[in-house]
Amino acid sequence: MKEQPFFSLLIDSYFIALGVLLGGALIGGIGAFLTGKPLMTEIFRISSQIRIWAIVAAIGGTFDAVYSFERGLFAGDTKDIFKTFLLILSALGGAQTGSFLITLLTGEHVSE
């Protein structure tokens, strides 16, 4: 299997985190609707709870990131540390964007 270019990995990481957060919150909202809970409030609550899991899913699991940090620290390969940091930052941005969109959609906790 061919190695994916780093820039496309950053884009993938962003949109995977965005998709996990939006999809998880909206599909979870269907369950809230079926159980009689307030739909928009539950969608907002679910999105805040699954944010960290969206980031973990986007970076491909925590062990790869930890291994890259270890290799960077102990093998002196600082490029791997920097790439892993950018990958996590990209996933964090996707999760934050999804959280912002859910907040706009639900109207929960919007300050004027």
C-alpha positions in Angstrom: 0.0 0.0 0.0 1.3 3.4 -1.0 2.1 6.0 1.7 -0.4 8.9 1.7 1.0 12.4 1.3 1.1 14.4 4.6 -1.1 17.3 3.4 -3.9 14.9 2.2 -3.6 13.2 5.6 -4.2 16.5 7.3 -7.3 17.1 5.2 -8.6 13.6 5.9 -8.0 14.0 9.6 -10.0 17.3 9.6 -13.0 15.9 7.8 -13.0 12.5 9.6 -13.3 14.3 12.9 -16.0 16.6 11.5 -17.9 13.7 10.1 -17.7 11.6 13.3 -18.9 14.5 15.4 -21.8 15.6 13.1 -22.9 12.0 12.3 -22.7 10.8 15.9 -24.6 13.7 17.3 -27.3 13.7 14.6 -27.8 9.9 14.6 -27.8 10.0 18.4 -30.5 12.6 18.2 -32.7 10.1 16.5 -32.4 7.9 19.5 -33.2 10.8 21.8 -36.3 11.5 19.7 -37.4 7.9 19.9 -37.1 7.8 23.7 -38.9 11.1 24.1 -36.0 13.3 25.2 -35.7 16.9 24.0 -34.1 16.5 20.5 -32.0 19.6 20.2 -30.7 19.5 23.8 -29.6 15.9 23.4 -27.9 16.5 20.1 -25.9 19.3 21.7 -25.1 17.1 24.8 -24.0 14.2 22.6 -21.8 16.4 20.5 -20.0 17.7 23.5 -19.5 14.2 24.8 -18.1 12.6 21.7 -15.7 15.4 20.7 -12.6 13.5 22.1 -13.6 10.3 20.3 -13.9 12.2 17.0 -10.3 13.3 17.5 -9.1 9.8 18.3 -10.9 8.3 15.4 -9.5 10.9 13.0 -5.9 10.3 14.1 -6.3 6.6 13.7 -6.2 5.6 17.3 -4.0 6.8 20.2 -1.2 4.2 19.8 0.0 5.5 16.5 0.3 9.0 17.9 2.1 7.8 21.0 4.5 5.7 18.9 5.3 8.8 16.8 6.0 10.9 19.8 8.2 8.1 21.3 10.1 7.8 18.0 10.6 11.5 17.9 11.8 11.8 21.5 14.0 8.7 21.7 15.2 8.4 18.2 15.8 12.1 17.7 13.3 12.4 14.8 11.7 15.7 15.6 9.9 15.8 12.2 7.6 13.0 13.5 6.7 14.9 16.6 5.8 18.0 14.5 3.8 15.9 12.0 1.9 14.2 14.8 1.2 17.5 16.5 -0.2 19.0 13.2 -2.3 15.9 12.6 -3.8 16.2 16.1 -4.3 19.9 15.6 -6.1 19.2 12.3 -8.4 16.7 14.0 -9.1 19.1 16.8 -10.1 21.7 14.2 -12.5 19.4 12.6 -14.1 18.5 15.9 -14.3 22.2 16.9 -16.0 23.0 13.6 -18.5 20.2 14.0 -19.2 21.4 17.6 -19.7 24.9 16.3 -22.1 23.7 13.6 -24.1 21.7 16.1 -24.3 24.7 18.4 -25.6 26.8 15.5 -28.1 24.1 14.5 -29.5 23.5 18.0 -29.3 27.1 19.3 -28.0 25.7 22.7 -25.8 27.9 24.7 -25.5 30.7 22.1 -24.6 34.0 23.8 -25.8 37.2 22.2 
